[in-house]
Amino acid sequence: MIILVSNDDGIHSEGLSALAAHLSKIGQVYVVAPDRDRSAVSHSLTLHRPLRVQQLQERWFAVDGTPTDCINLAVNGILKGNRPDLVVAGINKGANLGDDITYSGTVSAAIEGTLLGLPSVAVSLAGRQEFDFTVAAEFSARLCQLILERGLPEDTLLNVNVPPGSWESIRGVKVTRQGKRIYGDVVIEKTDPRGKKYYWIGGSKPGWVENESADFHAIAQRYISITPLHLDLTNYAAYQELEKWDFSL
């Protein structure tokens, strides 16, 4: 089995190393990841310049591009003729829950894998400061073994979030829905020493729309969250409604 591993925190992230080490127990791992932190770049693809690749060690490659670039380049270039059986992105430093997945480079790497017809998983550790990737890496290996045995439904990727802490603190695993953020003031305005304004995107801590089946609720209750996502963004209820409109010209 060939497993392609990437992330958005960069090739030197401890989460990437932990993930690759554990996955190497179930298959041959190739790591193709950004050469620096590319968090929150979403599903961006580099088209305006060539990409540079540096091989750091056997089957480890750093790319001066986005996570999406890394997956595309790996499948269609570095591993051409040696197609991966699975794509795994992570382990991200911090959660990827609810609407945040639309920004996530980690999730976008798994999206690119899915677009290329490969079973794909994104894994995140829902911590904030100190990161121990042991549980997330071990669970990722177990989950990937199941995926390699059973496969995934077409047009489906898995977004996995793991609570911080030891195995003893984890209450179990839940299959969840994508949660919904409640955003507060998301821009902080300040003034520099020369009197010019500048801005930080962040602001007050957002909340969540309460939903016991959602990913954020599972994490809050110390469960591992597995959310199946698909790439068809069509709103089928709106589709049926719009079909009734008169668009005659």
N, C-alpha and C positions, 0 to 999 in steps of 0.2 A: 504494500500500500504506500502511495506517495501522498504526503500531507503538506500542503502549502500554507505557511504561517506568515502573517503580516500584522501590522498594528498602525496606530496613528501617533503613539508616543515616541517613536523613533527606534532605530536599530539597537540602541544601547539601553533600552528600558529593561528593568529587572523583570517586569511582567512578561515580556516577550521571551526572555531567557528561560523563565520558569515554565512557561507554556511549551516551548520547544523541547525542553528536557523531558517533560512528562509524556508528550506526544511521541517522542522518539522510541518509547517503549512499545508502541503499537504500529509504527510504520516508519518509513524513511522521510525525514522532515527536511524540507527546503524552506529557508527563511529569506523572504524578499520584503524589505521594509524601508520606510523613509529614512534618510540619513540624519534627520533631525525631527524635533517635535512638530507634528502637523495636525494637532488637535483641532477639532471643530471646522475642518475644511470641507465637510460634507462629501458629496459625490463628485468633486471637481476632478477634471481630467486635463492634463497639460498638453496644449496643442500649439502654443506659440513659440516653443523652443525645443531642442532635442533633450533627451534624458540621458544622464550619465549614471553608469553603474560601476560600483566598486565591490569586488569580491573580498570579503574580510577573512574568510576561512572556508573550509569545504562546505558547500551548500548554504553559505550565508552571504547575502548580497544586500548592499545599501544603495538606494536609489534617491537621486535628488529631485524627488517628485512627491506626489500625494499617495495616500493608501490605494486609491483607485488606480493610479498609474502602476503601482507595484503589482497588483493582481493581474492587470491587463498585460503588462510587460512580462511577468513571470510565465503566464499561460501561453502567450503568443510569441514569446521570444526566448527567455532563458530556459524554459522547460518545454519548448516546442518539440513535439514528437515524444514527449514523456509526460503525458497529461496527468495532472493530479487527480486523486480520488476524492479529495476533501480540501476545503479551504477553511482555515480557522484564523480569526482576527482577534488580537488581544495579547495579554490580559490588560485591559484598559485601567489606568489609574483614575478611578472614580466611576460612578454609576452612569449608565446610559438608559434612562427610564422615560416613559411617556413621550411627549413631544420632542424631548432632547435628542431622540434618535435621528431627527431630520438634520441636525448639525453634525452628528458624530462621524468622524473619519473611520473609526473602528467598525461601526455598523455598515458604512458605505463600502468598506473592503469586502464584507460579506455579501453586500448587494451586488457588487461587481462579479464576485464568484458565481452568484446565482444567475446573473445575466449571461454568463459564459457557460451555463448548463452544469455547474458543479454544486454538490451539496455544500452548504456554507453555514458557518456559525460565528457569531460575535460574542466575546466574553468580556465582562467588566467586573471589577471588584468595587463594590459600593462603599469605599472608604473615602476619607478626606485628607488624612495626613500620613500616618505610618501605615505602610502597605506590607502585609504578609500574604504572599500569593500562593501559599501551600494548598489551602483548601480549594481555591479556584482552579489551580493547575491540576490537582488530582481529580476533581469533578469533571473538568474538561476532557481529560483522558477517558474517563468512564463513559461520558456522553458520546464522545467521538467514536468509541468502540461500538456503541449501539447504532450510531448513524451508519457506520461502515457495514454493519450487519443488516440493517433494516432499510436504509435509505431515507430520503425525505420526500414528501409530496412535491410535485412539480410546482415551480414558481414560489417556493417556500424557503425561507431561511430562519434560523433560530437566533433570537437575541437573549443572551443569558446574563443575568446579574447575580452576583454572589455577595452575601453580607460579609463584612469583615469579622475576623475572629477565628477560633478553632472549630474543629468538627463537633466538639461537645456543645458548642453554642448554637449550632445550626439545627433548626427544628424539622427540616425536611425539604422537599422539593414541591413546587407548585407550578402548574402550567397556567399562565396568566394572560391577561389582555393588556394592550398598550394603554397606559394611564394618560390623564389629561391634566396639564399644568394650569394653574391660576397665576398669571403674571402680575407683579406689582410694578413699582418704579424700576425700570430696567436700564436707565441711563443716569449716570452720575456726572454732573457738570462741575468743573473746578476751574481755577484760574492759576496760570503759571506766574513766576516772578516778574515777567514782563507785562503782565496784565492781560494776556491773551487766554481765551477760553480753550479748555480741552475736555475730553469726555472719556469716561470708562463705561463700557457696556457691562452691566451686572446688576447694580442696584439692590433693592431689598430682596430678601429671600422669598422665592415664590412658594405657593402652596399647591395642593392637589385637589381635584374634584374627587370627593370620596367615592370609592368603588372597591368593594372587598375582593373583586376578581382581578384587580389591576396589579401591574408589576410593582409599583411603588408600595402598595399595601403589603405585598408578600415580603418585600425587603424590610419594611418597618416591623413586621412580625418575625423577622429572622428566618425566613424561608429563602431558598434559592429560587429565583424566578426564571422560567423559560417561556418566552413569548414567541409564538410562531408568527412571522411576518410574511407578507407576499407583495409582489411588485406591481400588481394591477391596482392602480390608484383610482379607478373608476368608482364614482358614487352611484351605485345602481338604483337607489331610490330616486335620486335626482334625474338619472337617465330615463327612468320610466315616466317621470313627471314632464320632462322636457319633450319627450316624444309626443305629448298631447298638444304642444304649442303649435301655433300656425306660423311657420317661417316662410310662407310663400312670398316670392319677390315680385 
